[in-house]
Amino acid sequence: MRNGKMQHITYLYNVQVAPRDLEAGDEKSFDPFGERKVDNPTTDCDTLTHLLKASLGTGILAMPIAFRNAGLLVGIFATILVAFVCTHCAYILVKCAHVLYYKTRKTEMGFAEVAETAFNIGPKFGRIFAKPFRYLIQISLFTTYFGTCSVYAVIVAANIKQIIEHYQDVDADEYNIRLITIYLLVPLILLSWVPDLKYLAPISMVANIFMAAGLGITFYYLVWDLPPLSAVPLIAPIENFPQFFSITVFAMEAIGVVMPLENNMKTPQHFVGICGVLNKGMSSVTLVYILLGFLGYAKYQDATLGSITLNLPTEEIAAQVVKILIALAVFCTFGLQFYVCLDIGWNAIKNNFQKKPLIAMYIMRTVLVTGAVFLAVAVPTIEPFIGLIGAFCFSILGLLIPVFIETVTYWDAGLKGWVILKNVIICVIGLMALIFGSRSAIMDIVKLYE
């Protein structure tokens, strides 16, 4: 900004030019990364650990059934396409945030603030949408991740219940899963008291180790006595593809943690770029998703179930260990998912508790976790309902809104034709995810109550 006039910005994906690189800065320019003050900032390794944990959730266990709905060959290329689109949308969200840091002289912004700022300083016709977009993002993120915390509590309790039933030879009723969920309340509250992402990084690392060990044992079952691949369909019927699409998009989507992770980095400029944290993490995640989906479907074919763990022989010790490891991984991941809710909730009320902010924050942590656990206790079958909310919210948050933010951020500089075409294609994909994902979730709810 010079003499009240905005410098011209030439749009490139790897470089922002104005006329010097905006993100490189010079001795006279404002450097948001150098000016940023964060207590206990995370390293690139810490951030990568969190990103891997956010993306390698329980959704990965459904990849074999996703491949069953796509076919071996189509499943590989379609998974790469979905991963590319999801990663690209997270990428442009962060790149736009970095440009807005320079324009507004701010050092950090949340997802909702990025959207509001982009619309406020963008074209005049879009300014009326600034506040609505902010509230839409905040409400959608909070609702989705709060519900996810409840689902995680149910998943952990359900896995514990299955192990108890196997060894005690009892058929525990729904009351027992509620009781187990209540027992989880105190450990989950203690987990929520971890101060920040820096101290949460070792827990995410432990979660990654548990998940890796569980997947490692699962891969052992899959490659042992693998049937000939020639017997497995390469292409599934086209009418099954929407099911593949909805499963894969919502398994990979982690847009809610992107800005909190970037905001807490010691070197936020390392989050994006060809060899940035985002690309490193999502490349690894995509490879694991493809391997599990491919091998799981190749192994069990038409007998593939909704979660690959259901295909494992429950009477064997190794298969029981997988359930325990996944339950532990989900438990350790609770803190990262909860951080999104905490970040939104605390920013909304912190100005009212300036005298004793630390006490107020820990009370808020406790209340939120208690609410999530009680929701899980009240409705143990909550997962399909949260799936419907997630299908609606993640389609909008993860695919559509980043495209809108990019459009208004670079509006004054002018958008190249290929960028407009790319954004239109992503919008179509986002609408498909919204429709197919909602349809799939509604069908799950109907089956639940048949």
Secondary structure by P-SEA (a helix, b strand, c coil): cccccccbbbbbcccccccccccccccccccccccccccccccaaaaaaaaaaaaacccccaaaaaaaaccaaaaaaaaaaaaaaaaaaaaaaaaaaaaaaaaaccccccaaaaaaaaaaacccccccaaaaaaaaaaaaaaaaaaaaaaaaaaaaaaaaaaaaaaaacccccaaaaaaaaaaaaaaaaaaaaccccccaaaaaaaaaaaaaaaaaaaaaaaaccccccccccccccccaaaaaaaaaaaaaccccaaaaaaaaccccccccccccaaaaaaaaaaaaaaaaaaaaaaacccccccccccccccccaaaaaaaaaaaaaaaaaaaaaaaaaaaaaaaaccccccccaaaaaaaaaaaaaaaaaaaaaacccaaaaaaaaaaaaaaaacccaaaaaaaaaaccccccaaaaaaaaaaaaaaaaaaaaaaaaaaaaaaaaac
